[in-house]
């Protein structure tokens, strides 16, 4: 069974998907927050890598929300008291 080829996006494509500026996408690539490759001096990003980055950001935000919720909980909230 042949593998489906990966689709690679330009910086402009990624910026449009993320509703960000191209310079913000380049910053993410240079900081290695999003993995990409340079082809003839131009960044290319696998479409599934963009989705993986979004998933990581969503999970990070979920964990932050849980942390904030735990920090504001009272002793009664934590231990079921009144």
CNS distance restraints for C-alpha pairs under 8 A (distance, minus, plus):
assign (resid   6 and name CA) (resid  46 and name CA) 6.52 0.50 0.50
assign (resid   6 and name CA) (resid  47 and name CA) 7.32 0.50 0.50
assign (resid   6 and name CA) (resid  48 and name CA) 7.85 0.50 0.50
assign (resid   7 and name CA) (resid  46 and name CA) 5.73 0.50 0.50
assign (resid   7 and name CA) (resid  47 and name CA) 5.69 0.50 0.50
assign (resid   7 and name CA) (resid  48 and name CA) 7.98 0.50 0.50
assign (resid   8 and name CA) (resid  44 and name CA) 5.80 0.50 0.50
assign (resid   8 and name CA) (resid  45 and name CA) 5.21 0.50 0.50
assign (resid   8 and name CA) (resid  46 and name CA) 4.29 0.50 0.50
assign (resid   8 and name CA) (resid  47 and name CA) 5.73 0.50 0.50
assign (resid   9 and name CA) (resid  13 and name CA) 5.64 0.50 0.50
assign (resid   9 and name CA) (resid  14 and name CA) 6.41 0.50 0.50
assign (resid   9 and name CA) (resid  44 and name CA) 5.42 0.50 0.50
assign (resid   9 and name CA) (resid  45 and name CA) 5.09 0.50 0.50
assign (resid   9 and name CA) (resid  46 and name CA) 6.09 0.50 0.50
assign (resid   9 and name CA) (resid  47 and name CA) 6.27 0.50 0.50
assign (resid  10 and name CA) (resid  14 and name CA) 6.35 0.50 0.50
assign (resid  10 and name CA) (resid  42 and name CA) 7.80 0.50 0.50
assign (resid  10 and name CA) (resid  43 and name CA) 6.30 0.50 0.50
assign (resid  10 and name CA) (resid  44 and name CA) 5.08 0.50 0.50
assign (resid  10 and name CA) (resid  45 and name CA) 6.52 0.50 0.50
assign (resid  11 and name CA) (resid  15 and name CA) 6.04 0.50 0.50
assign (resid  11 and name CA) (resid  22 and name CA) 5.88 0.50 0.50
assign (resid  11 and name CA) (resid  25 and name CA) 6.43 0.50 0.50
assign (resid  11 and name CA) (resid  26 and name CA) 7.04 0.50 0.50
assign (resid  11 and name CA) (resid  43 and name CA) 6.30 0.50 0.50
assign (resid  11 and name CA) (resid  44 and name CA) 6.77 0.50 0.50
assign (resid  11 and name CA) (resid  45 and name CA) 7.53 0.50 0.50
assign (resid  12 and name CA) (resid  16 and name CA) 6.19 0.50 0.50
assign (resid  12 and name CA) (resid  22 and name CA) 5.75 0.50 0.50
assign (resid  13 and name CA) (resid  17 and name CA) 6.29 0.50 0.50
assign (resid  14 and name CA) (resid  18 and name CA) 6.12 0.50 0.50
assign (resid  14 and name CA) (resid  22 and name CA) 7.83 0.50 0.50
assign (resid  14 and name CA) (resid  25 and name CA) 7.03 0.50 0.50
assign (resid  14 and name CA) (resid  45 and name CA) 7.72 0.50 0.50
assign (resid  14 and name CA) (resid  50 and name CA) 7.36 0.50 0.50
assign (resid  15 and name CA) (resid  19 and name CA) 5.67 0.50 0.50
assign (resid  15 and name CA) (resid  20 and name CA) 4.73 0.50 0.50
assign (resid  15 and name CA) (resid  21 and name CA) 5.46 0.50 0.50
assign (resid  15 and name CA) (resid  22 and name CA) 5.30 0.50 0.50
assign (resid  15 and name CA) (resid  24 and name CA) 7.78 0.50 0.50
assign (resid  15 and name CA) (resid  25 and name CA) 6.08 0.50 0.50
assign (resid  16 and name CA) (resid  20 and name CA) 6.46 0.50 0.50
assign (resid  16 and name CA) (resid  21 and name CA) 7.84 0.50 0.50
assign (resid  20 and name CA) (resid  24 and name CA) 6.36 0.50 0.50
assign (resid  20 and name CA) (resid  25 and name CA) 7.03 0.50 0.50
assign (resid  21 and name CA) (resid  25 and name CA) 6.53 0.50 0.50
assign (resid  22 and name CA) (resid  26 and name CA) 6.23 0.50 0.50
assign (resid  23 and name CA) (resid  27 and name CA) 6.15 0.50 0.50
assign (resid  24 and name CA) (resid  28 and name CA) 6.33 0.50 0.50
assign (resid  25 and name CA) (resid  29 and name CA) 6.25 0.50 0.50
assign (resid  26 and name CA) (resid  30 and name CA) 6.03 0.50 0.50
assign (resid  27 and name CA) (resid  31 and name CA) 6.05 0.50 0.50
assign (resid  28 and name CA) (resid  32 and name CA) 6.02 0.50 0.50
assign (resid  28 and name CA) (resid  33 and name CA) 5.12 0.50 0.50
assign (resid  28 and name CA) (resid  34 and name CA) 5.63 0.50 0.50
assign (resid  29 and name CA) (resid  33 and name CA) 6.08 0.50 0.50
assign (resid  29 and name CA) (resid  34 and name CA) 5.09 0.50 0.50
assign (resid  29 and name CA) (resid  35 and name CA) 6.05 0.50 0.50
assign (resid  29 and name CA) (resid  36 and name CA) 6.39 0.50 0.50
assign (resid  33 and name CA) (resid  53 and name CA) 7.52 0.50 0.50
assign (resid  34 and name CA) (resid  45 and name CA) 7.99 0.50 0.50
assign (resid  34 and name CA) (resid  49 and name CA) 6.94 0.50 0.50
assign (resid  34 and name CA) (resid  50 and name CA) 7.00 0.50 0.50
assign (resid  34 and name CA) (resid  53 and name CA) 6.31 0.50 0.50
assign (resid  35 and name CA) (resid  45 and name CA) 6.74 0.50 0.50
assign (resid  35 and name CA) (resid  49 and name CA) 6.74 0.50 0.50
assign (resid  36 and name CA) (resid  43 and name CA) 6.42 0.50 0.50
assign (resid  36 and name CA) (resid  44 and name CA) 5.56 0.50 0.50
assign (resid  36 and name CA) (resid  45 and name CA) 4.51 0.50 0.50
assign (resid  36 and name CA) (resid  46 and name CA) 6.97 0.50 0.50
assign (resid  37 and name CA) (resid  43 and name CA) 5.61 0.50 0.50
assign (resid  37 and name CA) (resid  44 and name CA) 5.34 0.50 0.50
assign (resid  37 and name CA) (resid  45 and name CA) 6.56 0.50 0.50
assign (resid  38 and name CA) (resid  42 and name CA) 5.15 0.50 0.50
assign (resid  38 and name CA) (resid  43 and name CA) 4.43 0.50 0.50
assign (resid  38 and name CA) (resid  44 and name CA) 6.04 0.50 0.50
assign (resid  39 and name CA) (resid  43 and name CA) 6.27 0.50 0.50
assign (resid  39 and name CA) (resid  44 and name CA) 6.83 0.50 0.50
assign (resid  45 and name CA) (resid  49 and name CA) 6.76 0.50 0.50
assign (resid  45 and name CA) (resid  50 and name CA) 7.25 0.50 0.50
assign (resid  46 and name CA) (resid  50 and name CA) 6.78 0.50 0.50
assign (resid  47 and name CA) (resid  51 and name CA) 6.64 0.50 0.50
assign (resid  48 and name CA) (resid  52 and name CA) 6.11 0.50 0.50
assign (resid  49 and name CA) (resid  53 and name CA) 6.16 0.50 0.50
assign (resid  50 and name CA) (resid  54 and name CA) 6.30 0.50 0.50
assign (resid  51 and name CA) (resid  55 and name CA) 6.12 0.50 0.50
assign (resid  52 and name CA) (resid  56 and name CA) 6.16 0.50 0.50
assign (resid  53 and name CA) (resid  57 and name CA) 6.21 0.50 0.50
assign (resid  54 and name CA) (resid  58 and name CA) 6.18 0.50 0.50
assign (resid  55 and name CA) (resid  59 and name CA) 6.20 0.50 0.50
assign (resid  56 and name CA) (resid  60 and name CA) 6.10 0.50 0.50
assign (resid  57 and name CA) (resid  61 and name CA) 6.16 0.50 0.50
assign (resid  58 and name CA) (resid  62 and name CA) 6.13 0.50 0.50
assign (resid  59 and name CA) (resid  63 and name CA) 6.21 0.50 0.50
assign (resid  60 and name CA) (resid  64 and name CA) 6.20 0.50 0.50
assign (resid  61 and name CA) (resid  65 and name CA) 6.13 0.50 0.50
assign (resid  62 and name CA) (resid  66 and name CA) 6.32 0.50 0.50
assign (resid  63 and name CA) (resid  67 and name CA) 6.14 0.50 0.50
assign (resid  64 and name CA) (resid  68 and name CA) 6.15 0.50 0.50
assign (resid  65 and name CA) (resid  69 and name CA) 6.09 0.50 0.50
assign (resid  66 and name CA) (resid  70 and name CA) 6.09 0.50 0.50
assign (resid  67 and name CA) (resid  71 and name CA) 6.11 0.50 0.50
assign (resid  68 and name CA) (resid  72 and name CA) 6.34 0.50 0.50
assign (resid  69 and name CA) (resid  73 and name CA) 6.27 0.50 0.50
assign (resid  73 and name CA) (resid  77 and name CA) 5.76 0.50 0.50
assign (resid  73 and name CA) (resid  78 and name CA) 6.61 0.50 0.50
assign (resid  74 and name CA) (resid  78 and name CA) 6.32 0.50 0.50
assign (resid  75 and name CA) (resid  79 and name CA) 6.05 0.50 0.50
assign (resid  75 and name CA) (resid  80 and name CA) 7.99 0.50 0.50
assign (resid  75 and name CA) (resid  81 and name CA) 7.53 0.50 0.50
assign (resid  76 and name CA) (resid  80 and name CA) 5.23 0.50 0.50
assign (resid  76 and name CA) (resid  81 and name CA) 4.31 0.50 0.50
assign (resid  76 and name CA) (resid  82 and name CA) 5.61 0.50 0.50
assign (resid  77 and name CA) (resid  81 and name CA) 6.83 0.50 0.50
